[in-house]
Amino acid sequence: MNIKILGCSGGKTLERAPTSFLVDDKILIDAGTVINKLDSDELLNIDHLLLTHAHFDHIADLPFLALNSMEEKKGNFNVYAGIDTTEWVFAHILNNKIWPDLFSVSRENNGNIYWNTFEQYKTFRIANYDIISIPVNHSVPTNGFIIDDGENSFAFTGDSYITDDFWEHCNKKDNLRAAVVDVCLPNELIDIAQKVLHLTPNTLSAELEKLNSKETTIFINHIKPSLRDQVIEQLDNIECPNDIIILEEDMIIDL
C-alpha cells in the first residue's frame, strides 16, 4: 500500500496544506488539498473519496473534485461520508447557493458521481480494500478509518482528542503497520486543546499506551503551522516504544 501525503497541516500557508491523503492513487482520504497537488490525469484517476468530517480544512477541494470528475472522468467517482457530514455538506456547501448540488444533477442525468453514506462500525469494501469507520472524539461528529488491503492495514484518526473505541479496533488488527494521528497544539495550550478536542504531545503519549502493537509506526498529522517547531520539539521528548514520524507534505508512506 502506497500513501501519498498531499496535505497534513492544521492550517494553510505557502508551505503547509490542509489534510488530504492519496492511497494507491485511487482512494482519497479527505479533500483539504487536492486540486493544486495533482495533474489532470492524476485527478481523474481518483475513484473514491472518504471524508472524516465536515470541517472546511477537510472538504475544501470537494466541490472542484466533484466538478472535474463529472465533466471529464470516464469512470465513476464515489464519495463516502457519515450521516452528519452528509447533512452539513449539502445544507451549507452543495446547496445550489454556495455551490451547485452536483450529485443531484448527476443522479438525475445518469451521471458518474455518487454520494454514499456509510454506517459506523460496519466494514464496507472499495475495490480490494476493507474499510471500517470508527467515531472519534472531536468538536463535530468525526470518523476515523482503518483501511486493510488484505496484507497490510493502516489507521487514520482524522481530527481527534482522547478516544478509546478507535484504539480498541486498532488492537483487533494483527497487520496494522501505521497509524496517522492528529497532534495539533503544544502542551502549554492544553486548555484550548480540551475545548477544540485535539491532541497535544502529552495527551498523544497517553493515547499510545492504549495501542498494543509497538511495531506500528505512528505518523503525526495536523500540526498548526505557526506552532510546528514547538510541537515537534515536545514530540521528540515523549517516551514511546513506537517509532514516531512527523508528516510532511509530499511525503510517501510505503507499507
C-alpha positions in Angstrom: 0.0 0.0 0.0 1.3 3.4 -1.0 0.0 6.6 0.8 0.9 10.0 -0.7 0.6 12.9 1.6 -0.9 15.8 -0.3 -1.6 17.9 2.8 -1.1 17.2 6.5 -1.3 20.5 8.4 -3.8 22.0 10.8 -3.9 25.2 8.7 -2.9 26.7 5.3 0.2 28.7 4.4 2.5 28.9 1.4 4.5 26.0 2.8 1.7 24.0 4.5 -1.5 22.5 3.3 -4.6 21.0 4.9 -5.4 17.3 5.2 -5.6 15.1 2.2 -4.0 11.6 1.7 -4.0 9.6 -1.5 -4.0 5.7 -1.2 -2.6 3.8 -4.2 -3.5 6.7 -6.4 -7.2 5.7 -6.3 -8.6 6.4 -2.8 -8.5 9.9 -1.3 -8.9 10.5 2.4 -10.3 14.0 3.0 -10.1 16.8 0.4 -8.4 19.7 2.1 -5.7 19.9 -0.6 -6.1 18.1 -3.8 -6.5 20.2 -7.0 -3.2 22.1 -6.8 -1.2 18.9 -5.8 -2.1 16.6 -8.7 -2.1 16.9 -12.5 -5.2 16.3 -14.6 -4.5 12.6 -15.2 -3.8 12.0 -11.5 -7.0 13.8 -10.5 -9.1 11.8 -12.9 -7.5 8.6 -11.6 -9.1 9.1 -8.2 -12.2 6.8 -7.9 -13.1 7.2 -4.2 -13.1 9.9 -1.5 -13.5 9.2 2.2 -14.5 12.1 4.4 -13.7 12.1 8.1 -15.8 15.1 8.9 -17.3 18.4 7.6 -14.7 20.9 8.8 -13.6 23.1 5.9 -9.9 22.1 6.0 -11.0 18.6 5.2 -13.6 19.3 2.4 -12.3 22.5 0.7 -11.5 20.9 -2.6 -14.5 18.6 -2.7 -16.6 20.9 -5.0 -13.9 21.2 -7.6 -13.0 17.5 -7.4 -16.7 16.6 -8.0 -17.0 19.0 -10.9 -13.8 17.8 -12.6 -15.0 14.2 -12.2 -18.4 14.9 -13.6 -17.1 16.8 -16.6 -14.0 14.8 -17.5 -13.8 11.4 -15.8 -14.8 8.3 -17.8 -15.4 6.1 -14.8 -17.3 6.6 -11.6 -16.4 8.8 -8.7 -17.8 7.9 -5.3 -17.8 10.0 -2.1 -18.3 8.2 1.3 -19.3 10.2 4.4 -21.1 9.8 7.7 -24.6 11.0 8.1 -23.8 14.3 9.9 -21.1 15.2 7.3 -23.5 14.4 4.5 -26.2 16.6 6.0 -24.0 19.6 6.6 -22.2 19.4 3.2 -25.5 19.5 1.3 -27.0 22.1 3.7 -24.1 24.5 3.6 -21.9 23.9 0.6 -23.6 21.9 -2.1 -26.9 23.8 -1.6 -27.3 25.5 -5.0 -26.3 28.7 -3.4 -22.6 28.4 -2.3 -22.1 25.6 -5.0 -24.4 23.5 -7.2 -25.6 20.2 -5.9 -23.7 18.3 -8.5 -24.6 14.9 -7.1 -28.3 15.5 -7.6 -27.6 16.8 -11.1 -25.5 13.6 -11.8 -28.2 11.3 -10.4 -31.0 13.0 -12.4 -28.9 12.6 -15.6 -27.5 9.1 -15.1 -24.1 10.7 -14.4 -21.0 9.3 -12.9 -20.6 10.9 -9.5 -22.2 9.3 -6.4 -22.6 10.2 -2.8 -22.7 7.3 -0.3 -23.4 7.4 3.5 -21.6 4.7 5.5 -22.6 3.2 8.8 -20.2 3.4 11.7 -18.5 0.2 12.8 -19.7 -1.6 9.6 -17.0 -2.7 7.2 -17.5 -1.7 3.6 -15.5 -2.7 0.6 -13.9 -0.5 -2.0 -12.1 -2.3 -4.8 -9.6 -4.6 -2.9 -9.8 -2.7 0.4 -11.9 -3.4 3.5 -12.7 -0.1 5.3 -14.2 0.4 8.7 -15.3 3.7 10.1 -15.0 4.4 13.8 -16.3 7.5 15.6 -13.7 9.6 17.3 -13.8 12.4 19.8 -13.8 15.8 18.1 -15.8 19.0 18.2 -18.1 17.8 15.4 -19.1 14.2 14.5 -15.9 12.7 13.1 -15.0 9.2 11.9 -11.6 7.7 11.7 -10.8 4.8 9.3 -8.9 1.6 9.3 -8.1 0.5 5.7 -6.9 -3.1 5.0 -5.7 -4.4 1.6 -5.5 -8.0 2.8 -1.8 -7.8 3.6 -1.3 -4.5 5.5 -3.6 -2.1 7.2 -3.3 1.5 8.4 -5.4 3.6 10.8 -6.3 7.2 10.3 -7.8 9.0 13.3 -8.9 12.2 11.4 -9.1 15.1 13.9 -9.4 13.6 17.3 -8.9 14.1 21.0 -8.8 11.3 23.7 -10.7 8.3 22.4 -10.8 4.6 23.4 -13.0 2.9 20.8 -10.6 3.7 17.9 -7.6 2.1 19.7 -9.7 -0.9 20.6 -10.4 -1.5 16.9 -6.8 -1.0 16.0 -5.9 -3.7 18.5 -8.0 -6.2 16.6 -5.7 -5.8 13.6 -2.6 -8.0 13.6 -1.4 -6.4 10.3 -1.5 -2.7 11.5 1.6 -1.2 10.0 0.9 2.5 10.5 -1.4 4.9 12.4 -1.9 8.5 11.4 -2.7 10.6 14.4 -3.8 14.2 14.9 -1.5 16.2 17.2 -2.4 19.9 16.8 -1.2 22.0 19.7 1.7 22.2 22.2 1.4 21.0 25.8 1.1 24.6 27.1 -2.2 25.0 25.2 -3.9 22.0 26.8 -6.9 24.1 27.9 -7.5 25.1 24.3 -6.9 21.6 23.1 -9.5 20.3 25.5 -12.1 22.8 24.2 -11.4 22.2 20.5 -10.8 18.4 21.0 -7.3 18.0 19.6 -4.3 16.2 21.0 -1.1 17.6 22.4 2.2 15.7 22.6 1.4 14.7 26.3 -2.1 13.5 25.5 -0.7 11.6 22.5 1.7 9.8 24.8 -1.2 8.7 27.0 -3.2 7.6 23.9 -0.5 5.5 22.5 -0.4 3.4 25.7 -3.8 2.1 24.5 -2.2 0.7 21.3 -1.0 -2.9 21.9 1.3 -3.1 18.9 4.6 -1.5 19.4 5.7 -2.3 15.9 3.1 0.1 14.4 4.7 3.3 13.1 3.0 6.5 14.3 2.7 9.3 11.8 1.8 12.8 13.2 -0.7 14.8 11.3 -2.5 18.2 11.6 0.1 20.3 13.5 -0.8 24.0 13.5 1.8 25.7 11.1 2.6 28.5 13.5 3.3 26.1 16.4 5.0 23.4 14.4 8.5 23.7 15.8 7.2 23.8 19.4 5.1 20.7 18.9 7.8 18.8 17.2 10.3 19.6 20.0 7.8 18.3 22.5 7.1 15.1 20.5 10.8 14.4 20.5 10.7 14.3 24.3 7.8 12.0 24.9 8.5 8.4 25.9 7.0 5.9 23.4 8.1 2.5 22.2 6.6 3.1 18.8 8.5 4.9 16.1 7.1 8.4 15.6 7.4 10.2 12.3 6.3 13.8 11.6 4.5 14.0 8.3 5.5 16.5 5.6 3.6 17.5 2.5 4.6 15.3 -0.5 5.9 12.5 1.7 5.1 8.9 0.7 4.4 6.1 3.1 5.1 2.6 1.7 3.6 -0.3 3.6 
